[in-house]
Amino acid sequence: WSEVFGKKPADRINRFVSVIEAGIKSQGENGVYVFGEQPSYVDFSILGGWLVMEFMMPGSLANVREVAPRFAAIVDALKARPKVADFLTRCQPCLPEQFRS
């Protein structure tokens, strides 16, 4: 993550999420999630990446939503699921505070 987020040009995050977005789009428009209407481990991996960005660079996510709309839509759909939402209210950050920008 330091390679993507650490003191690099602002467009670095856009290139990073563009690769993720291209991978999502390569699976077609099968539903809300990458492989259809039900989430898979891939979707939860996407959520994990988003949560790291949210923790480390919260100010950059508006731009990420523009560059990678399917990525953001998957995250929003997962966060709207009641058990995921409940978990996210109770979980603690897994990264040290000094990683926050």
TIMARZA-482732 format. One record per atom (N, C-alpha, C, O): residue number from 1; atom name; x, y, z. Coordinates in pm, whole numbers, plus 50000, padded with zeros to 5 digits. Layout:
TIMARZA-482732
{NUM 'CA' {X Y Z}} ...
This chain:
TIMARZA-482732
{1 'N' {50082 49880 50000}} {1 'CA' {50000 50000 50000}} {1 'C' {50086 50125 50000}} {1 'O' {50047 50226 49941}} {2 'N' {50198 50122 50063}} {2 'CA' {50281 50242 50066}} {2 'C' {50323 50282 49925}} {2 'O' {50343 50400 49897}} {3 'N' {50337 50184 49836}} {3 'CA' {50373 50214 49698}} {3 'C' {50264 50295 49629}} {3 'O' {50293 50380 49545}} {4 'N' {50139 50270 49664}} {4 'CA' {50027 50342 49603}} {4 'C' {50002 50474 49674}} {4 'O' {49980 50576 49609}} {5 'N' {50004 50472 49806}} {5 'CA' {49958 50588 49881}} {5 'C' {50068 50681 49930}} {5 'O' {50042 50799 49953}} {6 'N' {50187 50632 49947}} {6 'CA' {50290 50714 50008}} {6 'C' {50346 50822 49917}} {6 'O' {50409 50790 49816}} {7 'N' {50325 50945 49948}} {7 'CA' {50387 51062 49884}} {7 'C' {50409 51047 49734}} {7 'O' {50515 51081 49682}} {8 'N' {50309 50996 49665}} {8 'CA' {50315 50976 49521}} {8 'C' {50225 51079 49454}} {8 'O' {50142 51141 49521}} {9 'N' {50239 51098 49325}} {9 'CA' {50150 51192 49255}} {9 'C' {50003 51155 49276}} {9 'O' {49969 51038 49290}} {10 'N' {49918 51256 49277}} {10 'CA' {49776 51235 49304}} {10 'C' {49711 51139 49205}} {10 'O' {49617 51069 49241}} {11 'N' {49759 51134 49082}} {11 'CA' {49697 51045 48984}} {11 'C' {49729 50898 49009}} {11 'O' {49671 50811 48945}} {12 'N' {49820 50870 49100}} {12 'CA' {49857 50731 49129}} {12 'C' {49737 50652 49178}} {12 'O' {49717 50538 49137}} {13 'N' {49657 50711 49266}} {13 'CA' {49539 50641 49316}} {13 'C' {49440 50617 49203}} {13 'O' {49374 50513 49199}} {14 'N' {49428 50712 49112}} {14 'CA' {49337 50694 48998}} {14 'C' {49380 50577 48911}} {14 'O' {49296 50499 48866}} {15 'N' {49508 50565 48886}} {15 'CA' {49557 50452 48806}} {15 'C' {49532 50320 48879}} {15 'O' {49494 50221 48816}} {16 'N' {49553 50319 49008}} {16 'CA' {49532 50200 49089}} {16 'C' {49387 50154 49081}} {16 'O' {49360 50038 49052}} {17 'N' {49293 50245 49105}} {17 'CA' {49152 50206 49103}} {17 'C' {49102 50180 48962}} {17 'O' {49005 50107 48943}} {18 'N' {49165 50240 48863}} {18 'CA' {49127 50213 48723}} {18 'C' {49153 50067 48688}} {18 'O' {49076 50006 48614}} {19 'N' {49262 50012 48740}} {19 'CA' {49292 49871 48715}} {19 'C' {49186 49783 48781}} {19 'O' {49140 49686 48720}} {20 'N' {49148 49815 48903}} {20 'CA' {49042 49739 48971}} {20 'C' {48912 49752 48893}} {20 'O' {48842 49652 48872}} {21 'N' {48878 49872 48851}} {21 'CA' {48755 49895 48776}} {21 'C' {48753 49815 48646}} {21 'O' {48651 49756 48611}} {22 'N' {48865 49810 48576}} {22 'CA' {48873 49734 48451}} {22 'C' {48850 49585 48478}} {22 'O' {48784 49517 48400}} {23 'N' {48905 49535 48587}} {23 'CA' {48883 49394 48623}} {23 'C' {48737 49366 48652}} {23 'O' {48685 49261 48613}} {24 'N' {48672 49457 48721}} {24 'CA' {48529 49440 48752}} {24 'C' {48450 49442 48622}} {24 'O' {48364 49356 48600}} {25 'N' {48477 49539 48536}} {25 'CA' {48403 49551 48410}} {25 'C' {48427 49433 48317}} {25 'O' {48340 49400 48236}} {26 'N' {48542 49371 48328}} {26 'CA' {48571 49257 48240}} {26 'C' {48478 49139 48267}} {26 'O' {48467 49048 48184}} {27 'N' {48412 49140 48381}} {27 'CA' {48319 49032 48415}} {27 'C' {48179 49058 48362}} {27 'O' {48090 48975 48376}} {28 'N' {48159 49175 48300}} {28 'CA' {48028 49208 48244}} {28 'C' {47937 49272 48347}} {28 'O' {47975 49293 48462}} {29 'N' {47818 49300 48305}} {29 'CA' {47717 49364 48391}} {29 'C' {47620 49256 48440}} {29 'O' {47505 49252 48397}} {30 'N' {47667 49170 48529}} {30 'CA' {47588 49057 48575}} {30 'C' {47496 49088 48691}} {30 'O' {47412 49006 48727}} {31 'N' {47510 49203 48750}} {31 'CA' {47431 49238 48867}} {31 'C' {47505 49340 48951}} {31 'O' {47598 49406 48904}} {32 'N' {47463 49351 49073}} {32 'CA' {47520 49449 49165}} {32 'C' {47666 49420 49194}} {32 'O' {47749 49510 49202}} {33 'N' {47697 49292 49211}} {33 'CA' {47831 49251 49251}} {33 'C' {47910 49203 49129}} {33 'O' {47857 49197 49018}} {34 'N' {48034 49169 49149}} {34 'CA' {48121 49132 49037}} {34 'C' {48064 49014 48958}} {34 'O' {48064 49016 48835}} {35 'N' {48015 48912 49029}} {35 'CA' {47968 48792 48960}} {35 'C' {47817 48775 48964}} {35 'O' {47767 48666 48937}} {36 'N' {47743 48878 48997}} {36 'CA' {47597 48865 48996}} {36 'C' {47529 48938 49110}} {36 'O' {47577 49041 49158}} {37 'N' {47418 48883 49152}} {37 'CA' {47334 48949 49253}} {37 'C' {47373 48916 49397}} {37 'O' {47325 48980 49490}} {38 'N' {47460 48817 49415}} {38 'CA' {47504 48781 49550}} {38 'C' {47654 48809 49562}} {38 'O' {47730 48782 49469}} {39 'N' {47696 48863 49677}} {39 'CA' {47839 48892 49693}} {39 'C' {47922 48765 49704}} {39 'O' {47875 48662 49752}} {40 'N' {48045 48775 49659}} {40 'CA' {48142 48665 49672}} {40 'C' {48263 48719 49746}} {40 'O' {48268 48836 49785}} {41 'N' {48361 48632 49766}} {41 'CA' {48482 48677 49834}} {41 'C' {48549 48791 49758}} {41 'O' {48616 48874 49819}} {42 'N' {48532 48795 49626}} {42 'CA' {48592 48902 49545}} {42 'C' {48535 49037 49588}} {42 'O' {48609 49134 49603}} {43 'N' {48405 49042 49608}} {43 'CA' {48342 49167 49649}} {43 'C' {48390 49211 49787}} {43 'O' {48413 49330 49810}} {44 'N' {48404 49115 49877}} {44 'CA' {48453 49149 50010}} {44 'C' {48600 49193 50006}} {44 'O' {48642 49275 50088}} {45 'N' {48677 49140 49914}} {45 'CA' {48814 49186 49894}} {45 'C' {48815 49330 49845}} {45 'O' {48897 49412 49889}} {46 'N' {48724 49361 49755}} {46 'CA' {48709 49498 49705}} {46 'C' {48675 49591 49821}} {46 'O' {48731 49700 49832}} {47 'N' {48582 49548 49906}} {47 'CA' {48545 49629 50023}} {47 'C' {48667 49651 50112}} {47 'O' {48688 49762 50162}} {48 'N' {48747 49548 50133}} {48 'CA' {48867 49562 50216}} {48 'C' {48963 49667 50161}} {48 'O' {49018 49747 50236}} {49 'N' {48983 49665 50030}} {49 'CA' {49068 49767 49968}} {49 'C' {49013 49906 49987}} {49 'O' {49087 50000 50016}} {50 'N' {48881 49919 49971}} {50 'CA' {48816 50050 49989}} {50 'C' {48832 50098 50133}} {50 'O' {48861 50216 50157}} {51 'N' {48814 50008 50230}} {51 'CA' {48825 50047 50370}} {51 'C' {48965 50095 50404}} {51 'O' {48982 50186 50486}} {52 'N' {49066 50035 50343}} {52 'CA' {49203 50082 50364}} {52 'C' {49218 50223 50309}} {52 'O' {49276 50310 50374}} {53 'N' {49166 50246 50188}} {53 'CA' {49174 50381 50130}} {53 'C' {49095 50480 50214}} {53 'O' {49138 50594 50235}} {54 'N' {48979 50437 50263}} {54 'CA' {48895 50523 50347}} {54 'C' {48970 50564 50474}} {54 'O' {48961 50678 50518}} {55 'N' {49042 50470 50531}} {55 'CA' {49119 50497 50652}} {55 'C' {49239 50587 50623}} {55 'O' {49265 50683 50695}} {56 'N' {49311 50553 50516}} {56 'CA' {49437 50622 50489}} {56 'C' {49420 50756 50418}} {56 'O' {49495 50849 50445}} {57 'N' {49324 50767 50330}} {57 'CA' {49309 50887 50247}} {57 'C' {49161 50923 50229}} {57 'O' {49113 50922 50116}} {58 'N' {49091 50955 50334}} {58 'CA' {48947 50977 50321}} {58 'C' {48910 51088 50223}} {58 'O' {48802 51084 50164}} {59 'N' {48994 51186 50204}} {59 'CA' {48965 51296 50113}} {59 'C' {48970 51259 49966}} {59 'O' {48924 51336 49882}} {60 'N' {49026 51143 49934}} {60 'CA' {49043 51103 49794}} {60 'C' {48927 51021 49739}} {60 'O' {48923 50994 49619}} {61 'N' {48834 50981 49824}} {61 'CA' {48732 50887 49779}} {61 'C' {48629 50947 49684}} {61 'O' {48573 50874 49602}} {62 'N' {48604 51076 49692}} {62 'CA' {48509 51137 49597}} {62 'C' {48562 51121 49455}} {62 'O' {48487 51087 49363}} {63 'N' {48689 51144 49436}} {63 'CA' {48751 51128 49305}} {63 'C' {48751 50981 49263}} {63 'O' {48730 50950 49145}} {64 'N' {48775 50892 49356}} {64 'CA' {48774 50749 49325}} {64 'C' {48636 50707 49274}} {64 'O' {48626 50625 49183}} {65 'N' {48531 50763 49332}} {65 'CA' {48395 50731 49288}} {65 'C' {48374 50769 49142}} {65 'O' {48302 50700 49070}} {66 'N' {48435 50876 49097}} {66 'CA' {48423 50918 48957}} {66 'C' {48503 50827 48865}} {66 'O' {48457 50791 48757}} {67 'N' {48623 50791 48907}} {67 'CA' {48712 50711 48824}} {67 'C' {48667 50564 48819}} {67 'O' {48683 50498 48717}} {68 'N' {48611 50516 48928}} {68 'CA' {48575 50374 48939}} {68 'C' {48433 50357 48994}} {68 'O' {48417 50315 49108}} {69 'N' {48332 50390 48915}} {69 'CA' {48194 50384 48966}} {69 'C' {48145 50245 49003}} {69 'O' {48068 50231 49098}} {70 'N' {48186 50141 48930}} {70 'CA' {48143 50005 48967}} {70 'C' {48208 49962 49099}} {70 'O' {48144 49899 49183}} {71 'N' {48334 49997 49115}} {71 'CA' {48406 49970 49240}} {71 'C' {48328 50032 49356}} {71 'O' {48299 49966 49455}} {72 'N' {48295 50160 49342}} {72 'CA' {48221 50231 49447}} {72 'C' {48082 50172 49468}} {72 'O' {48036 50163 49582}} {73 'N' {48015 50132 49362}} {73 'CA' {47880 50075 49375}} {73 'C' {47882 49943 49451}} {73 'O' {47792 49915 49530}} {74 'N' {47983 49862 49427}} {74 'CA' {47995 49735 49501}} {74 'C' {48016 49764 49649}} {74 'O' {47954 49701 49734}} {75 'N' {48102 49859 49679}} {75 'CA' {48127 49897 49818}} {75 'C' {47997 49946 49883}} {75 'O' {47964 49905 49994}} {76 'N' {47925 50032 49814}} {76 'CA' {47799 50085 49869}} {76 'C' {47698 49974 49893}} {76 'O' {47630 49973 49995}} {77 'N' {47689 49880 49798}} {77 'CA' {47594 49769 49813}} {77 'C' {47631 49681 49933}} {77 'O' {47543 49638 50008}} {78 'N' {47759 49654 49950}} {78 'CA' {47801 49573 50065}} {78 'C' {47777 49647 50196}} {78 'O' {47728 49588 50293}} {79 'N' {47810 49775 50199}} {79 'CA' {47789 49853 50322}} {79 'C' {47642 49865 50358}} {79 'O' {47609 49888 50475}} {80 'N' {47552 49850 50261}} {80 'CA' {47409 49858 50286}} {80 'C' {47351 49727 50340}} {80 'O' {47239 49725 50391}} {81 'N' {47426 49620 50331}} {81 'CA' {47380 49492 50385}} {81 'C' {47381 49501 50537}} {81 'O' {47481 49542 50595}} {82 'N' {47271 49464 50604}} {82 'CA' {47260 49485 50749}} {82 'C' {47373 49425 50832}} {82 'O' {47423 49491 50923}} {83 'N' {47415 49305 50803}} {83 'CA' {47522 49244 50884}} {83 'C' {47657 49310 50859}} {83 'O' {47738 49323 50951}} {84 'N' {47681 49350 50737}} {84 'CA' {47806 49422 50707}} {84 'C' {47803 49558 50776}} {84 'O' {47902 49598 50838}} {85 'N' {47691 49628 50765}} {85 'CA' {47679 49760 50829}} {85 'C' {47700 49748 50980}} {85 'O' {47768 49831 51040}} {86 'N' {47640 49645 51040}} {86 'CA' {47657 49624 51184}} {86 'C' {47803 49598 51219}} {86 'O' {47856 49656 51314}} {87 'N' {47868 49512 51142}} {87 'CA' {48009 49484 51166}} {87 'C' {48094 49611 51156}} {87 'O' {48180 49635 51240}} {88 'N' {48068 49691 51053}} {88 'CA' {48148 49811 51032}} {88 'C' {48132 49913 51144}} {88 'O' {48222 49993 51167}} {89 'N' {48019 49911 51214}} {89 'CA' {48002 50004 51327}} {89 'C' {48081 49957 51449}} {89 'O' {48113 50037 51537}} {90 'N' {48113 49827 51454}} {90 'CA' {48181 49772 51571}} {90 'C' {48330 49745 51551}} {90 'O' {48403 49731 51649}} {91 'N' {48376 49736 51428}} {91 'CA' {48515 49696 51404}} {91 'C' {48612 49810 51434}} {91 'O' {48578 49928 51427}} {92 'N' {48732 49771 51466}} {92 'CA' {48839 49866 51493}} {92 'C' {48932 49871 51372}} {92 'O' {48947 49771 51302}} {93 'N' {48993 49986 51346}} {93 'CA' {49089 49992 51234}} {93 'C' {49201 49891 51255}} {93 'O' {49248 49871 51367}} {94 'N' {49242 49828 51147}} {94 'CA' {49349 49728 51158}} {94 'C' {49485 49788 51126}} {94 'O' {49587 49719 51132}} {95 'N' {49487 49915 51091}} {95 'CA' {49613 49983 51060}} {95 'C' {49646 50085 51168}} {95 'O' {49555 50143 51227}} {96 'N' {49772 50107 51194}} {96 'CA' {49810 50206 51293}} {96 'C' {49772 50348 51250}} {96 'O' {49769 50379 51131}} {97 'N' {49745 50431 51345}} {97 'CA' {49703 50569 51319}} {97 'C' {49803 50646 51236}} {97 'O' {49763 50734 51160}} {98 'N' {49931 50617 51245}} {98 'CA' {50031 50691 51168}} {98 'C' {50022 50666 51018}} {98 'O' {50087 50736 50941}} {99 'N' {49944 50568 50975}} {99 'CA' {49924 50543 50832}} {99 'C' {49824 50640 50772}} {99 'O' {49817 50656 50650}} {100 'N' {49746 50704 50857}} {100 'CA' {49645 50798 50808}} {100 'C' {49711 50922 50752}} {100 'O' {49807 50974 50810}} {101 'N' {49660 50971 50637}} {101 'CA' {49723 51091 50577}} {101 'C' {49667 51218 50635}} {101 'O' {49708 51327 50596}} 
